Amino acid sequence: MFSNAQLMRIGFKPNRPIPSVERIEHIESLIGVSLPDDYREFLLSTGGGELRAWVECSQPTPFGDHGLNCLFSVDEIIELLDSTVVPRNMISIGYGDFGATTCLSIAGLDHGHVYSLDTEMRYYWDRERLAQWTALDVTVAEFFRLRDEGRLVPKPWGYENCYHVADSFAEFVGRLKTGDP
């Protein structure tokens, strides 16, 4: 399960006030499903908050590691429920640098999994656009090489710009790191 101590070790600053059970139930009524237990526990114990961390994705990405600046409050989650960018079976739970959005799957076979959503949609960048970036990280250059050779693992429809991070919120928190990626 989720542990506050894991977040505190990386300098997480929780929001105040802590949301009530009724506020969490309100989100659940809006999305029509229960939140994963570990994420629900996180919201009830911290309310979201600020941090400066990163985590490796479990598959090649066009941006490197997933950076994170904030885990959203209940109100911020509700504000973003009508996003046209976030896949329908996910909610946005945080954000980071360079268009990185942290998403949580709330339905389907991957219920509870955490993803990095690339809102810049770099997967679709062509060679001309990539040429503007003269110093691509080795892992990013490798992603585009694999893409151009047709060697990336196919993704389900709607997940084209989603990159798997963890199988649960608790695993996600446990893998967060500080310092330079």
C-alpha positions as CSV (number, residue, x, y, z in Angstrom):
1,M,0.0,0.0,0.0
2,F,0.9,3.7,-0.2
3,S,3.1,5.2,2.4
4,N,3.4,8.9,3.3
5,A,7.0,8.3,4.4
6,Q,8.0,7.4,0.8
7,L,6.8,10.9,-0.3
8,M,8.4,12.7,2.6
9,R,11.8,11.2,1.8
10,I,11.8,13.1,-1.5
11,G,10.6,16.4,-0.1
12,F,6.9,16.2,-0.9
13,K,4.9,19.2,0.5
14,P,1.3,18.2,1.1
15,N,-1.7,20.5,0.5
16,R,-3.9,21.7,3.3
17,P,-6.7,21.2,4.1
18,I,-7.0,17.5,3.7
19,P,-10.1,16.6,1.7
20,S,-13.0,14.9,3.3
21,V,-14.2,11.4,2.4
22,E,-17.3,13.1,0.8
23,R,-15.0,15.1,-1.6
24,I,-13.3,11.8,-2.7
25,E,-16.7,10.2,-3.1
26,H,-17.7,13.2,-5.2
27,I,-14.9,12.5,-7.6
28,E,-15.9,8.9,-7.7
29,S,-19.5,9.8,-8.5
30,L,-18.3,12.1,-11.3
31,I,-16.1,9.4,-12.9
32,G,-18.5,6.6,-12.2
33,V,-16.0,4.2,-10.6
34,S,-14.1,3.9,-7.3
35,L,-10.6,5.2,-7.2
36,P,-7.8,2.6,-6.7
37,D,-7.4,2.1,-2.9
38,D,-3.8,3.3,-2.8
39,Y,-4.6,6.5,-4.6
40,R,-7.7,7.1,-2.5
41,E,-5.5,6.7,0.6
42,F,-3.0,9.2,-0.8
43,L,-5.7,11.9,-1.4
44,L,-7.2,11.3,2.1
45,S,-3.8,11.6,3.8
46,T,-2.2,14.4,1.9
47,G,-4.7,16.2,-0.4
48,G,-2.0,16.3,-3.1
49,G,1.0,18.6,-3.0
50,E,4.2,19.8,-4.5
51,L,7.4,17.9,-5.2
52,R,10.4,17.9,-7.5
53,A,11.0,14.3,-8.6
54,W,11.3,12.0,-11.6
55,V,10.7,8.4,-12.4
56,E,11.8,6.1,-15.2
57,C,9.1,4.9,-17.6
58,S,8.9,1.2,-18.2
59,Q,9.1,1.7,-22.0
60,P,11.1,3.9,-24.4
61,T,9.8,7.5,-24.5
62,P,10.3,10.5,-26.8
63,F,11.1,12.7,-23.7
64,G,13.3,10.6,-21.4
65,D,12.3,10.2,-17.8
66,H,8.9,11.5,-16.4
67,G,9.4,14.6,-14.4
68,L,6.9,15.6,-11.8
69,N,6.3,19.0,-10.0
70,C,2.9,18.5,-8.5
71,L,0.3,15.8,-7.5
72,F,-3.1,17.4,-7.9
73,S,-5.6,18.2,-5.2
74,V,-9.2,17.0,-5.4
75,D,-10.3,20.3,-6.9
76,E,-7.6,20.2,-9.6
77,I,-8.5,16.7,-10.6
78,I,-12.2,17.7,-10.9
79,E,-11.3,20.7,-13.0
80,L,-9.5,18.4,-15.5
81,L,-12.1,15.7,-15.8
82,D,-13.3,17.0,-19.1
83,S,-9.8,17.0,-20.7
84,T,-9.8,16.2,-24.4
85,V,-6.2,15.1,-24.2
86,V,-6.3,12.5,-21.4
87,P,-7.7,9.1,-22.5
88,R,-11.3,8.5,-21.4
89,N,-10.3,5.7,-18.9
90,M,-7.8,7.9,-17.1
91,I,-7.7,10.9,-14.8
92,S,-4.9,13.5,-14.7
93,I,-3.3,13.4,-11.2
94,G,-0.2,15.5,-11.6
95,Y,2.1,17.5,-13.9
96,G,5.7,18.1,-14.6
97,D,8.0,19.8,-17.1
98,F,7.8,19.9,-20.8
99,G,4.2,18.8,-21.2
100,A,4.4,15.8,-18.9
101,T,1.1,14.9,-17.3
102,T,0.8,12.1,-14.8
103,C,-2.3,10.0,-15.4
104,L,-4.0,7.2,-13.5
105,S,-6.1,4.5,-15.2
106,I,-9.5,4.2,-13.5
107,A,-11.1,1.6,-15.7
108,G,-10.2,-1.4,-17.9
109,L,-7.5,-4.0,-17.7
110,D,-4.9,-1.5,-16.6
111,H,-7.0,-0.1,-13.7
112,G,-4.7,1.6,-11.2
113,H,-1.7,1.8,-13.5
114,V,0.2,5.1,-13.7
115,Y,1.2,6.7,-17.1
116,S,3.1,9.7,-18.3
117,L,1.0,11.4,-20.9
118,D,3.1,13.4,-23.4
119,T,0.8,16.3,-24.2
120,E,3.4,17.6,-26.7
121,M,2.6,14.4,-28.7
122,R,6.3,14.0,-29.6
123,Y,5.6,10.5,-31.1
124,Y,4.3,12.3,-34.2
125,W,7.2,14.7,-34.6
126,D,8.9,14.4,-38.0
127,R,12.6,14.4,-38.8
128,E,12.4,18.2,-39.6
129,R,11.1,19.0,-36.2
130,L,13.5,16.7,-34.5
131,A,16.4,18.4,-36.3
132,Q,15.7,21.6,-34.3
133,W,16.9,19.7,-31.2
134,T,20.7,19.4,-31.7
135,A,21.4,17.6,-28.4
136,L,18.8,14.9,-27.9
137,D,19.4,12.6,-24.9
138,V,20.6,9.1,-26.0
139,T,17.4,7.5,-24.8
140,V,15.2,10.0,-26.7
141,A,17.3,9.5,-29.9
142,E,16.9,5.7,-29.5
143,F,13.1,6.1,-29.2
144,F,12.9,7.9,-32.5
145,R,15.2,5.4,-34.1
146,L,13.0,2.6,-33.0
147,R,9.9,4.5,-34.1
148,D,11.3,5.1,-37.6
149,E,12.3,1.5,-37.9
150,G,8.8,0.3,-36.9
151,R,10.2,-1.5,-33.8
152,L,8.2,0.1,-31.0
153,V,5.7,-2.2,-29.3
154,P,2.2,-1.3,-30.7
155,K,-0.1,0.5,-28.3
156,P,-3.8,0.3,-27.8
157,W,-5.9,2.9,-29.5
158,G,-5.9,6.1,-27.4
159,Y,-2.6,5.3,-25.7
160,E,-0.4,6.6,-28.5
161,N,1.1,9.3,-26.3
162,C,0.9,7.4,-23.0
163,Y,4.0,5.8,-21.5
164,H,3.6,3.2,-18.7
165,V,5.3,4.2,-15.4
166,A,4.0,1.8,-12.8
167,D,1.3,-0.9,-12.2
168,S,0.0,1.0,-9.1
169,F,0.1,4.4,-7.4
170,A,2.0,2.9,-4.5
171,E,4.6,1.5,-6.9
172,F,4.8,4.8,-8.6
173,V,5.5,6.7,-5.3
174,G,8.1,4.0,-4.4
175,R,10.0,4.6,-7.6
176,L,10.1,8.4,-7.4
177,K,13.6,9.9,-7.2
178,T,15.1,13.3,-6.7
179,G,18.2,14.9,-8.2
180,D,19.2,14.8,-11.8
181,P,17.7,11.9,-13.9
